[in-house]
Amino acid sequence: MASGQRGWLRTIGLVGIGLFLVAQLVPYGRAHTNPPVVQEPAWDRPATRALAVRACFDCHSNETRWPWYAHVAPMSWLVQRDVDVGRRVMNFSEWNRRYEEADEAAETVLEGEMPLGVYLLLHPSARLSVDEKRALADGLAATVGTESRAHEHDDERD
C-alpha cells in the first residue's frame, strides 16, 4: 500500500475515533432511569405476565433492563428511542392511562411484528416459540382486550 493511501486511512480512522468520542458527549440515551411502576393491568394469569416480562417489558414498561451497549453512543440513542416509543404506545407499568393500540397487542405478537426483529438479535431470551406466542397472544387478549372486543363494547353503548 502506498504511503499516501496509508495517510488517508489513518486520517479517516482518527476522524472516526474523534466522532465516536464526541458522540459520547451527547446526553440523550444516557439517563437509563426507570420511572416508578404506577399500575399494571389485571393480568389474566401469572404465565401471561411472565411471557410479557420476557418479550415486552424492556420497551413497554418502567422495568427496562438496560444492556451494556445502551451506555455507548450511537446505540444508546437507538435504545432510548425504542424505549421512549414503546412506553408511549403501551406501558404495562402505567396502566392507569388509556392506550389507543392496546387492543392490537395480541395481533402484533401473532403476526411476528413484536418483539422487533432487531431486538431479538440482541435478546435471544425474548424469542418465543409458536406455542409461547399463542399463549402470550391469548393472555394479552384476555388481559388488555382485542380490537374486535373493543368494537363490541362500542356496539353495546349504541
ZIWOBEL-V736366 format. One record per backbone hydrogen bond with DSSP energy under -1.0 kcal/mol. NH is the residue of the N-H (numbers start at 1). CO is the residue of the C=O. E is the energy in kcal/mol with one decimal. If there is no record, write none. Layout:
NH;CO;E
NH;CO;E
This chain:
6;2;-1.9
7;3;-1.9
8;4;-1.8
9;5;-2.6
10;6;-2.5
11;7;-2.4
12;8;-3.0
13;9;-2.6
14;10;-2.7
15;11;-2.7
16;12;-2.6
17;13;-2.5
18;14;-2.6
19;15;-2.8
20;16;-2.3
21;17;-2.4
22;18;-2.5
23;19;-2.4
25;22;-1.8
26;23;-1.3
30;27;-1.4
38;93;-2.6
39;93;-1.9
43;41;-1.5
49;45;-1.4
50;46;-2.5
51;47;-2.1
52;48;-2.4
53;49;-2.9
54;50;-2.0
55;51;-2.5
56;52;-3.1
57;52;-2.0
59;56;-1.5
60;56;-2.4
70;67;-1.6
71;68;-1.7
72;69;-1.2
76;72;-1.7
78;74;-1.5
79;75;-2.7
80;76;-2.3
81;77;-2.2
82;78;-2.4
83;79;-2.3
84;80;-2.9
85;81;-2.7
86;82;-2.7
87;83;-2.8
88;84;-1.7
89;85;-2.4
90;86;-2.4
92;60;-3.1
94;91;-1.6
95;39;-3.4
97;94;-1.3
102;99;-1.5
104;101;-1.9
105;102;-1.7
108;104;-2.3
109;105;-1.6
110;106;-2.3
111;107;-2.4
112;109;-1.2
113;108;-1.8
114;108;-1.7
120;116;-2.1
121;117;-1.6
123;119;-1.2
126;123;-2.2
127;124;-1.5
133;129;-2.7
134;130;-2.3
135;131;-2.5
136;132;-2.9
137;133;-3.0
138;134;-2.8
139;135;-2.5
140;136;-3.1
141;137;-2.6
142;138;-2.1
143;139;-2.2
144;140;-3.4
147;103;-1.1
150;146;-2.4
151;147;-2.0
152;148;-2.0
153;149;-1.8
154;150;-1.7
155;151;-2.2
156;152;-2.0
157;153;-1.3
